[in-house]
Amino acid sequence: MTTQKNKCDSILSGIYSNRYSHILTPTNLKHLAREWLKEDTPSFDYAGFVVGEKEETAVLLVKSPGVVAGRPFFDAIFEELDCKVEWDCEEGEHIENVRTVAKVTGKVRHLLLGERVALNCLARASGIATYARKLKRIVEGVEWKGEVAGTRKTTPGFRMVEKYALLVGGVATHRHDLSSMVMLKDNHIWTAGNVAQAVKDVRVVAGFSTKIEVECRSIEDATDAATAGAEVVMLDNFSPEAAVKSAAILKEQFPRLIIEASGGITESTITKYCDKNVDVISVSKLVQGYDIVDFSMKITKAGRDPHNPTVHI
């Protein structure tokens, strides 16, 4: 019964996660795929001379447990190389055992041109989604109603993949970039003079349509930020006890204020921040310190077992 329930949950998660691909534009996917392929092969493909253009099929294996994420990027890479990908798993599906999850067919040198680029992307996206799913399950276990979020500590040039993978894993992306939400940090505030002045100054250009968040080191800073009109305050590097106490005080005075806890929060401490007055818990490890999910591609040949982990293309 438990196995059947887990299977159903996995399929439902995958179907729901497939919807997230709708936020990815074809032009951005094509641009990223081309840039990654150009960066990996800036001039001659010397090894491609050896294998030529005979059409072959390679199987994609997942070799460690995890949530599969990044299919749109994997597909875009091989589409640029005129290869066809057939999937045997859903985006967002948790794979527990070694198995084939896709087949890729095309000219053999094209398969090899895309192989490492596509695997690197899939391994990292899946690693993020797996850790995100883990944190999501932890906070659900204490029936917390807020949101776990990643941070802007993403890899330059890889931000879209990392933010997308967070969604597949079931957590929030936080701000996508500097243009998507205002966040006033310590350097902004020190330069402006104080919290109130910084909020006042940035409202001139942010207008009514963009939220303003202020990174706060004390409840006094948070009170000043909320009084000045900030919609979100981040309780930065507060202990769990201090965060919960401060959130209660702030919510009593500013009921509509969004309160975020951040700084040094791990899977072992996250539930201590899961208070009814804390709306968001952000964790940098979601995009900085995750373990990858191990994938490999193997060209199928007569008499060759593609599931043999000692054989690599």
Buried (B, 14 or more C-beta within 10 A) or exposed (E): EEEEEEEEEBBEBBEBBBEBBEEBEEEEBEEBBEEBBEEBBEEEBEEBEEBEEEEBBBBBBBBBEBBBBBBBBBBBBBBBBEBEBEBEBBBBBBBEEBBBBBBBBBBBBBBBBBBEBBBBBBBBBBBBBBBBBBBBEBBEEEEBEBBBBBBBBBEEEBBBBBBBBBBBBBBBBBBEEEEEBBBBEEEBBEEBEEBBBBBEBBBEEBEEEBBBBBBBBEBEBBBBBBEBEBBBBBBBBBBBEBBBBBBBEBBEEBEEBBBBBBBEBEEEEBBBBBBEBBBBBBBBBBBBEBEBBBBBBBBBEEEEEBBEEEEEB
